[in-house]
Amino acid sequence: MLKKRSIIGFLFGLFSALNVFGSESTLMSVYQPLYLSEGEDVLPAPVVCQVPIVASGPFPEISVTAICMPHPPLMSENEKKIAQANGESGEGDVNAASQAGISLECNVIDERTFEIVWVFSKAKPGRTNDALIRAMMECLEKTRGGKVVFFSKIVDGENFPEAREMILAKYPTKPVKKEEGEQDAE
């Protein structure tokens, strides 16, 4: 098992090193808020997991967007056959953010400063909760790592005041630069 992980880690590193330049598809590692099980009446809290993703697009923006990409459940071939025999596709999505309809976009301000755009236009009220927002914030910090500064912009978040408040308390909106000669209103 350890050898298998070492080989996978080596191949991941090699593939990543070979695809640093250009806009080809790249294998990268991001953190996603995943549901490892479904509750019948109440949604469980999402678990933050590191997952490999193949994506293309500008870096680092794509690493933020990938946090909300659908993630199929991990199933063995036998489990897939059983699901198909029961009339199920064996496919699905265990990413809590994707299921909730929340997406993230990233605007790079400089090397260590990012504006995160939280898009709630397709968000589902029954799936959007405090535990999910906390997990998404943790995913952002773990995926981007290091000493970075996040600002927030929230799109269509009027129906989710608690989520809006949590996000802005941790990542305020980007300060507006004053034009030269502009003075504060008194």
SVG drawing of the C-alpha trace seen along z (x, -y; Angstrom):
<svg xmlns="http://www.w3.org/2000/svg" viewBox="-36 -67 45 74">
<polyline fill="none" stroke="black" stroke-width="0.4" points="0.0,0.0 2.8,-2.4 4.7,-1.6 1.5,-2.3 1.0,-5.7 4.7,-6.5 4.4,-5.7 1.2,-7.7 2.8,-10.6 5.9,-10.4 3.7,-10.3 1.6,-13.2 4.7,-15.3 6.3,-14.3 3.0,-15.1 2.6,-18.4 6.2,-19.4 5.8,-18.6 2.6,-20.6 3.6,-23.8 3.7,-25.9 0.9,-26.4 -2.8,-25.8 -2.9,-22.0 -4.9,-19.9 -3.0,-19.6 -3.3,-17.2 -3.4,-19.2 -4.4,-18.6 -7.1,-20.7 -9.3,-20.4 -13.0,-19.9 -15.9,-19.7 -17.1,-16.2 -20.1,-14.3 -18.7,-10.9 -22.2,-9.7 -25.8,-11.0 -28.0,-11.5 -31.7,-10.7 -33.2,-13.7 -30.2,-16.0 -27.2,-16.7 -23.9,-15.6 -21.1,-18.2 -18.9,-18.0 -15.4,-16.6 -12.5,-18.5 -10.5,-16.1 -7.5,-16.5 -8.4,-15.3 -6.6,-15.1 -8.3,-17.0 -7.5,-17.2 -8.3,-20.7 -7.2,-23.3 -7.2,-27.1 -5.1,-29.8 -3.3,-29.0 -3.9,-29.9 -7.5,-30.8 -8.4,-27.2 -7.3,-25.8 -10.0,-27.9 -12.7,-27.1 -11.8,-23.3 -12.9,-23.4 -16.5,-23.4 -16.2,-20.9 -18.4,-17.8 -16.6,-14.8 -17.9,-11.3 -18.1,-8.9 -15.3,-6.4 -16.7,-3.0 -15.0,0.3 -15.8,2.1 -17.9,4.5 -19.9,1.7 -20.5,0.1 -21.9,3.4 -24.2,3.8 -25.4,0.2 -26.0,0.8 -27.9,4.1 -30.1,2.1 -30.9,-0.4 -28.6,-3.1 -25.9,-4.7 -23.1,-4.3 -22.3,-8.0 -23.1,-10.9 -21.5,-13.9 -20.2,-13.9 -18.9,-17.5 -21.1,-19.4 -20.4,-22.8 -21.4,-21.4 -24.5,-19.8 -25.5,-23.1 -25.0,-25.0 -22.3,-27.4 -19.4,-28.2 -16.1,-30.1 -14.2,-32.3 -10.8,-33.9 -9.4,-37.3 -5.7,-37.6 -4.7,-41.0 -1.1,-40.1 1.1,-37.0 -0.3,-36.6 -3.6,-38.5 -6.8,-37.1 -10.4,-38.3 -12.7,-35.3 -16.0,-35.6 -18.7,-33.6 -21.5,-32.9 -24.9,-32.0 -27.0,-32.4 -27.8,-28.6 -27.5,-28.0 -30.1,-25.7 -31.4,-26.9 -31.7,-23.3 -28.1,-22.6 -26.4,-25.9 -25.5,-26.0 -22.8,-27.2 -21.0,-23.9 -20.6,-24.0 -19.4,-27.7 -16.8,-26.9 -15.6,-23.9 -15.3,-25.9 -13.3,-28.5 -11.0,-25.8 -10.7,-24.4 -9.6,-27.8 -6.9,-28.2 -5.6,-24.7 -5.7,-24.8 -3.9,-28.1 -1.7,-27.6 1.0,-29.8 0.6,-33.4 -2.1,-34.7 -4.7,-37.4 -8.3,-36.8 -10.9,-39.4 -14.5,-38.5 -17.1,-39.5 -20.5,-37.9 -22.9,-37.5 -26.6,-36.8 -26.1,-36.2 -29.1,-38.2 -31.0,-35.0 -28.2,-33.7 -27.5,-36.4 -25.8,-34.1 -23.4,-32.7 -22.7,-36.3 -21.9,-37.4 -19.6,-34.5 -17.7,-35.1 -17.3,-38.8 -16.3,-38.5 -13.3,-36.4 -12.6,-37.8 -13.8,-41.4 -14.5,-43.1 -11.5,-44.5 -10.8,-48.1 -11.5,-50.7 -8.5,-52.8 -9.1,-56.5 -8.3,-58.6 -5.5,-61.2 -6.9,-64.4 -10.1,-62.7 -10.9,-63.4 -13.0,-61.7 -16.5,-63.0 -17.0,-64.6"/>
</svg>
